[in-house]
């Protein structure tokens, strides 16, 4: 069977690589999407110095888990005030990059609700206009810089929308570990666990292949070793670089497989229990590892390259790793009863990401 791997993102990795923005955006007017603390950290001034007059618009009020309640006004203001810019540069975590992905998809009316209606239909569409996207993550975890997917939340109505079009693949990804030096311990852990989940989810996945496995295995091994060390030494350039590369590899892995059951469960945990995404998609990893084990000999072999042949020991290792980072691994720890958890798992298996899980065929 032929294995296929496709990723169209021009990816730049390395300490100080943000400098390449100037050359990448030559002769282009650009807008920047970033997070509220970016200005106090000197990041907005740095971008202004790199881009000069080409920087024509800045959005710096991105909130975690971009929600329609805020996105609507931001989107419509962007298309009214910066509709003639050539590219959008997202500098931040997954929320900044996801927000930028939503902004670059232009509707005929310029209204956000038109985009929501297209997403709600679940049918593929080609936007009437779009912008190029350049993504520079400031956290090691999202993977959004090398994938086309964005999640848009509607907390008021307990809904989420998944955006993925040809134009939402970033044109360029700049992974500069220097941007991650100021990330606090809690966010470093949460985003690092998101990356671990991406890598594992790409293995217990019906879309997995030997090429995605290569990225995933390397990412998992690096994260299991590196993340606890980085948590204790947040200013280490070497560890920040290793973690950034591991997260990039995890992103490359799931850019071809999509995520699976742990992420499907996470959406419910975030919507209904307010759990941060990185924790919501990682606390079930030992459980999902057990559900995945034994369904597919090839997938088992891949998992065993990381964890060895004993499932109990594999789950215990993963559980101990999460506990060492102060992440609790039982539904009950988050106020979910056993009955509610089972309902949530059954529901998650029916979701688009749940159906990617190798165990869903036997569910």
Secondary structure as UniProt FT lines:
FT   STRAND          10..13
FT   TURN            15..16
FT   HELIX           17..20
FT   HELIX           21..24
FT   TURN            25..27
FT   STRAND          30..35
FT   HELIX           36..38
FT   TURN            39..42
FT   HELIX           43..51
FT   HELIX           52..54
FT   STRAND          55..62
FT   HELIX           68..81
FT   TURN            83..84
FT   STRAND          87..92
FT   HELIX           94..104
FT   STRAND          105..106
FT   HELIX           112..121
FT   STRAND          129..130
FT   STRAND          132..137
FT   HELIX           144..146
FT   STRAND          150..154
FT   HELIX           155..157
FT   STRAND          159..163
FT   HELIX           166..168
FT   STRAND          172..175
FT   HELIX           177..180
FT   TURN            181..182
FT   HELIX           185..203
FT   TURN            206..207
FT   HELIX           210..232
FT   TURN            234..235
FT   HELIX           237..257
FT   HELIX           261..273
FT   HELIX           277..280
FT   TURN            281..284
FT   HELIX           285..292
FT   TURN            293..294
FT   HELIX           297..307
FT   HELIX           311..324
FT   TURN            325..326
FT   HELIX           331..334
FT   HELIX           338..350
FT   TURN            352..353
FT   HELIX           354..356
FT   HELIX           358..362
//
